[in-house]
Amino acid sequence: MSDQEINEGHYLELMDRLYMVSCIVEDHLYNHPLAEKEEKVRLLIEKAGLLLAEAYQEVGQLEFTEHSK
């Protein structure tokens, strides 16, 4: 774990990276022909996408809370 101090730019940066990875999951994994054919694979990829979206929302909430102080 890094001892780096968190600054306000880290929130937006992490949200941006979560968004980018979510787009990759959607565009290149979820819509892959094998993922469309194999339900278990598709469901696992969907779960990963939902967890990324949840992380995005959590970081946004943390940023809001931190800036509301």
C-alpha positions in Angstrom: 0.0 0.0 0.0 1.3 3.4 -0.9 1.9 6.1 1.7 1.1 8.7 -0.9 -1.1 11.5 0.4 -4.5 11.7 -1.4 -5.3 14.9 -3.1 -8.5 16.1 -4.8 -7.3 15.1 -8.3 -7.1 11.4 -7.3 -10.9 11.1 -7.1 -11.5 12.3 -10.6 -8.5 10.3 -11.9 -9.7 7.0 -10.4 -13.3 7.7 -11.6 -11.9 8.2 -15.1 -9.9 5.0 -15.0 -12.9 3.0 -13.7 -15.0 4.5 -16.6 -12.3 3.5 -19.2 -12.1 -0.1 -17.9 -15.9 -0.3 -17.8 -16.0 0.7 -21.5 -13.4 -1.9 -22.3 -15.4 -4.6 -20.5 -18.6 -3.5 -22.3 -17.1 -3.1 -25.8 -14.6 -6.0 -25.9 -15.7 -8.6 -23.4 -19.4 -8.5 -22.8 -20.1 -8.2 -26.6 -17.6 -10.9 -27.5 -19.2 -13.7 -29.5 -18.0 -16.4 -27.0 -19.4 -14.3 -24.1 -22.7 -14.0 -25.9 -22.8 -17.8 -26.4 -21.6 -18.9 -23.0 -24.1 -17.8 -20.3 -21.7 -18.4 -17.3 -18.9 -16.4 -18.9 -21.4 -13.6 -19.8 -22.8 -13.5 -16.3 -19.3 -13.3 -14.8 -18.3 -10.4 -17.1 -21.6 -8.7 -16.3 -20.8 -9.1 -12.6 -17.3 -7.5 -13.2 -19.0 -4.6 -15.0 -21.5 -4.1 -12.2 -18.7 -4.1 -9.6 -16.7 -1.5 -11.6 -19.8 0.7 -11.8 -20.3 0.3 -8.0 -16.7 1.3 -7.4 -17.2 4.3 -9.7 -20.2 5.4 -7.6 -18.4 4.9 -4.4 -15.4 7.1 -5.4 -17.9 9.7 -6.5 -19.6 9.6 -3.1 -16.2 9.8 -1.4 -15.3 12.9 -3.5 -18.6 14.5 -2.6 -18.2 13.8 1.1 -14.6 15.0 1.1 -15.5 18.3 -0.6 -18.6 18.8 1.6 -16.4 19.2 4.7 
